[in-house]
Amino acid sequence: MKLYEYEAKEIARKYGLPVPIGYPVSTPEEAYEIAKKLNCEVAIKSQVLVGRRGLAGGIKFAKTPEEAREIAAKLLGSLIRGVPVEKVLVEKKACINREYYLSLTVDRSMRSIALLASTLGGVEIEELVKEHPEALMRINIDPSIGVRPYMARWIAEFFGLGKDFWNKLWNFIYSMWKIMRDFDAELVEFNPLVLTCDNDLLAVDAKIIIDDNSLYRHKEFLEKAFREYSELEAIAKQHGFSYVELGGNIGILCNGAGLTMATMDLVKLFGGEPANFLDIGGGARRERVKEAVKILLRHPKVKVLLVNIFGGITRCDEVAAGIVEALKEMESAKPIVVRLLGTNEEEGKRILEESKIPMYNELKDAVLKAIELSKR
């Protein structure tokens, strides 16, 4: 679960880290009042859960409260990289001398926590690694031991900062470690972490991502858990299956991530366009199948549904019953193409035949039929 910048900064502030003074607002008038209260040049920052918002015009600066109101009026309700702006953060503009990057993130391949530092703050870390690997320092941390003060000294030297910054950097690193531990975070990032004009460190941007699997321990975030998903993706999460929206018009439903991806590949191979990735998982009963089918029927771009089930612990008769119940509830005219193979296959075929839903034995035939229907 991604936190908005203002939420991440509130946490950083509680852990003693220096961040600019600022407040989230939802109206231009509120932006005016905050800018007036701060009585200085301010940054107006769109609060969206996507990267590169600055390049997309999501961050502006205002010298007066009137200008802050005008900018907020333009940003609120606009789209930044396809995401609507419902809040902006109005905060004191920092006087920046140099920009750095500092983060703690989970490195699953190494079964450790990675402390990353760079002298090129303000850029996407993925691009940084590709183009300037020498500008990135990486320290692997044993989770059972945690961070140690010498790491701050290493990073200070890497940043070209003197002994006066050892304790300041240690305060950042140790507080980031506590945040990661206390909030079960996958990422705690300050980008950029800046050296200000008065020779101090300040986190002018902050990002925290909390592991979804830990949300039962963080009840304050439970009601916000699905806000970064689309309406249909949120429904899928609530029913316990994996669903990702894409840009095509063939709705795909399978059991197992590998089978789903293979089915999507076949659709692309034969000239079709998948509208989604939807994996109902192993052992799905009719209720889950019904809800999955209803999601695809609701999807405005979907012209035809393609169901590909290889039944092991998933029973074909349960899948067939779920499909039929969904079609009855939704009263949809969208065609559906089904390929069922495996446990209780014959009973599943009987259920589908009674509802006049075509069933195919070969996946290629089912895919070609779905593509044909999608082009009508």
C-alpha positions, 0 to 999 in steps of 0.5 A, a space after each residue: 500500500 502506497 502512502 501519499 507524500 503528506 502521509 509519509 512526511 507526517 510519519 517522518 516528522 513523528 520520528 524526528 526527521 526534518 521535512 518542510 512545513 506544509 499541509 494537505 488541502 482540498 480546495 483553492 481557498 484552503 491553499 490560499 489560507 495555508 500560503 498566507 499562514 506560511 508567509 513565504 514562497 511555497 511549493 504546490 504538490 499534487 498528491 497522487 500515487 504515481 511517479 514523475 509527477 514533476 515532469 507531468 506538471 504536478 509540482 508548481 511554485 507560488 510566490 504569493 497566496 493569490 498565486 497559490 490559490 490560482 495554481 491549486 485551482 488548476 491542479 485540483 481535479 486535473 489528471 497527472 499521468 492519468 490519476 485525478 488530483 484530489 489533494 495538493 500539499 502546500 509547503 514551504 519552498 526549500 532553498 536547495 544546494 545539492 540533492 541526494 537519494 536515500 532509501 531502505 527497501 526490501 531486497 528479496 533476492 538477497 533476503 536482506 534490506 538494502 540501504 541505497 544512497 545516491 549523489 543524483 537525487 530527484 531522478 528515478 532510481 531504476 534509470 539511475 542504476 542503468 545510466 550511472 551505476 557509479 553514482 549509487 551506493 548499496 549496503 545490504 543489511 541483515 534484518 536480524 542486526 539492523 543498521 549501524 552508525 558506520 553506515 552513516 559515515 560511509 554515506 557521508 563520505 560518498 556524498 562528499 559531506 564532512 564529519 558534521 553530517 555523521 550524526 545527521 545522516 545517522 538520525 535519518 538512517 536509524 529513523 528510516 529503519 524504525 519506520 520500516 520495522 514499525 510499519 512493515 514497510 517495503 520501502 522508505 524513501 527520501 528523494 530528494 534528500 537535500 543539502 539546504 542553503 544553510 548547510 542542513 539536511 532536509 527531506 523535501 519528498 518522502 515515499 513509504 510503501 507498506 506491505 499489504 500482508 501486514 495491514 491487519 496490524 495497521 488498522 489506521 490504514 485498513 480503510 485506505 487499503 484499496 485507494 490506489 486500485 481501480 474500482 474493479 481491481 479493488 473489488 477483486 482484492 476484496 474477493 481474494 483473486 488477482 486482477 490487473 486491468 489492461 487496454 484490450 477488449 478480450 476479458 481473460 479468466 484463468 486459474 493460476 498465474 502461469 496459465 493466465 499469462 500463457 493464455 494472454 500470450 496466445 491471444 496476442 500471438 493470434 492478433 487479439 488484445 487482452 483486457 486484463 489479467 485475472 487469476 481466480 487461484 487454485 480451488 476457487 469455488 462458484 462464488 469466487 468464479 461468479 464475482 470474477 466473471 461479473 467484474 469482466 462483464 462490468 468492464 466497459 472495454 470487454 467485448 467477449 470473455 475467454 475462460 481457460 480452466 485447467 482443473 486440478 484442485 479447481 473443479 470444472 463444475 464449480 467454475 461452470 456453475 459460477 459462470 452461469 450464476 454470473 450471467 443470470 445476475 448481470 443479464 449481460 449480452 456479452 459472448 463468452 468462450 469457455 475451455 474447461 479441462 480436468 476435474 469434473 469436466 463432464 459435469 461442467 460441460 453439462 452445466 454450460 450446455 444447458 445454458 447454451 454456452 459454447 465449450 472448447 476442448 482445444 485452447 487454440 480454438 477457444 482463443 481464435 473464437 474469442 478474437 473473432 467475436 472481439 472484432 465484431 
